[in-house]
Amino acid sequence: MPNAASIPSGDHGAQRAAEGGAPTKQVMVGELRAKLAHYLQLVAAGESVAVVSRGQVVAELKPPGRPVGRPNTRGLLRGKIWLSPGWEETPDDLIDLMEGRGE
């Protein structure tokens, strides 16, 4: 596998092949400083960029992933739960038991 120094900056195919689908571009730190807005636009468009310093990848810029936290599960069970007719009606004898009037 080639190291970062052997892959020219901006070589999509070589970088992808070298790292198995990792960043699609490489940029030296100095070039990143000079063209930061350009590289941020690439990242916003979905590309990943490896930042190289002295022949070593030192950072990766990539689009944000899904927020960490509880996944959205609303509607996940829609159509899978069935309630019998009259489920909302509580029988009087059960109400009496719950209120302490029953046996």
N, C-alpha and C positions, 0 to 999 in steps of 0.2 A: 504494500500500500504506500503510495507516495506521501511524503510529509508536506506540511503546509507550504514550505519554501519552494517545492518543486511544482506547485500549481499556480499558474499565472492568475493575477487578480482578475476577477470577473469571468473566469472560465467555468461556465455552468456545468457542462458535461463531465469534465475531469473532476471537479469538486464532488459532484453527486456520486460518481463512480468510486472515488477515493474513500468516501465516508458512508457509503450505503444509504444515500438519500438524505444526508445531513444538509447543511446550508447549501444554497444554490449559488452563492457568491462569496468571494473572499475580498477583504479590503485591508490594506495596511493602515496602521493607526494615523499616520500623517494625512493620507488621502481621506480617511473618515472625518478627520477634523475639518479639512478643507471643503468637503462636500456632504456634510452631515444631513442637510435637508434632503438631498437626493437619496441617500441611503434610507432615511426614515420614510420617504415615499415608497421605496421598494418594499420595506417591511410592512407598511400599511396596506400594500397591494397583495400581501400574502407570502412574500419571499423571506427567506432567512439569510442572514449575512454573518459570516465568520470574520472576526476581527483578529488580525495577525500582527504580532510584534516579535521581531527578531526570529522569524521563521516558525513561530509557535502560535497556534490558535489560543488566544487569551480570553475571548468572550464571543458570545453569539447574540445577535440581535434577531428576534423572531416575533411574529405577531402574538398578541396575548392569547392564551388558551381560554377555555371555559372558566368562569369564576369557581374558585374552590368553595365548597360549602354544600349545603343540602341540595340535592338535585330536584328539578322541577318534576313533581309526580302528579300534578293536577290532571284529572281525566284519565289516569292510567287504568282504572277499573271500570270506566264507563261501559255499560252494556254487559258487564260480567256479574253484576250483583242483582239479584231479584228479591223483592220483598212481597210477601203475600198480602192480598187485600185485607184491610182492617188492622195492619200492623201497628198503626199509630194509636189504636184504641186500647187503653189499659183496662183489664177487667176489674170490676168493683171489688171482688174478693182479694185481688192482689194489692189494690190501693189500701184496703183495710189492714192487710198484713204489714205493709210498709209504714203505715201510720200508727201501728201498735194497737189496732182495734180488733184484730183477729186472734186466732188461737196460737 
